Amino acid sequence: MQPQKQTKFIFVTGGVISALGKGISAAAIGTLLELRGLKITFMKLDPYINVDPGTMSPFQHGEVYVTDDGAETDMDLGHYERFTSAKMGKHNNCTTGRIYYTVITKERQGEYLGATIQVIPHITDEIKATIHKATQGVDLAIIEVGGTVGDIESLPFLEAIRQLRSEVGRDDAVNIHVTLVPYIKTAGEVKTKPTQHSVAAMRQIGIQPDILLCRSEVEINDDLKRKIALFCNVPASCVFTARDAESIYLIPKMLHEEGLDHKLTELLNIWSREPDLSAWNTIEERLAHPGGEVTIAIVGKYVGLTDSYKSLNEALKHAGLGNDVNVKLEFVDSEKLEESGDAALFLAGVDGVLVPGGFGVRGTEGKIQAIQYARENRIPFLGICLGMQLAIVEFARHCCDLKQAESTEFDRNTPHPVVALMEEQKSVKTKGATMRLGAYPCVLAEGSKARAIYGVPKISERHRHRYEVNNDFRGALQAGGLALCGTSPDGKLVEMIEIPDHPWFLGCQFHPEYKSRPIAPHPLFSSFVKASHERALSKPSDKE
Ligand code: GLN
């Protein structure tokens, strides 16, 4: 048997402040190294105590990203999958809570043979084992440590990567430290001191960064790079600027032009080809000169914080790139729409309406009004998960004479429970990971719009929900003119709906946004944006 090849590691840490875009930087580095021909994977280490982010509010933590294997993970895994072809799953995201949970479970089972369980070595050993398990069989693993250096919480993770680096050796691991080099307007200059302090904090815990990736509003010139290098104990050739970008999809190319991927292959002793960036060049070109514009309204609850719909926003942008149009997103607060009782006030000027996934009753009547408006005014409509469930409620109320139609999520005792819990879900009591999660197959009806859009009879898409279309009402919905165009292969679950007698009205019980990529836009979003653009073009222009 061949001995297994050593996986090489890039550890990405962050300094000075949070929200420096470490996740995007890691993803963009992955893009370049994958394009150089390496087989790569990623991991995100999160220093919070939640076992996974599934129970966290999207207001606090941004969207929960769902993988094919049904893991509820950090949003950064979405960036990794969008920027590369690496497949993420439950092993690619690990929290402090998960590590402690495993160690404490082992301790209760007597696996440590009477030892006193400590952060070092037991917690750090568990972290290292988790990293090794998630990164087998690839050439290179990019490991991002959440949080900022100096936080108490991230110390065990940093200690573990320090140990790992000395175990695997210099040629097989590098540390990239992402820092901020702020531009101070009043002084008219950039400041390197926060970076110096941050690197000092890293050195204090035994990690000397190999590469500094300096986030900055302005270009960092060679003199400044030399200064940073001197104070931070790295060669000047290892100081890179990551300038603010108009679009995250410009970052792979920007980092390549800085020479970052070349330097990484040099440090890691990897012989590889130059990356072919042609697909990213096309994206750059289309971003700079879009051939048109569409306005899509997203009618939802988490509109204040667009990170809670991260994958959705990105999927719409990808569809824009695919159609060569700029997609303008208008976030409509469903509660405000509900209060006003006048959907036209919010939606009269838009080219497409999207109601995304969500939980809880707040604003649902507003969403239903938006759906009715899109249906009656023949505006392209896409309903995702809760958005599809509410489209069914709306249709049942107004087209099937089921006036009190409701999801039992919002009214347990409704006489017309068109959306309800299936038997298996009724017995579930805990909250974490109790939903229908991850990839499920769906069969598309011959002759349906959904089937034409996907171009294949069977698809697989990711789910995250508890409620389902109630099969007792299928007959009534179909009699009213709704097509149940996608079902599970055994026919028991409704997965997609459409209104054949409408230019573009589709709903899906799954979340297609998780599988869209800038270089491979998702067919549902592409078709939705295309239909919206056609509507925009057919509208009389304001100037006439
Ligand atoms: N709240 C709904 C359910 O649990 C929809 C969930 C969602 O939109 N992700 O079924």
Residues whose N, C-alpha, C, O or C-beta is under 5 A from the ligand:
A	BS01	LIG	G357 G358 F359 G360 I384 C385 L386 R464 H465 R466 Y467
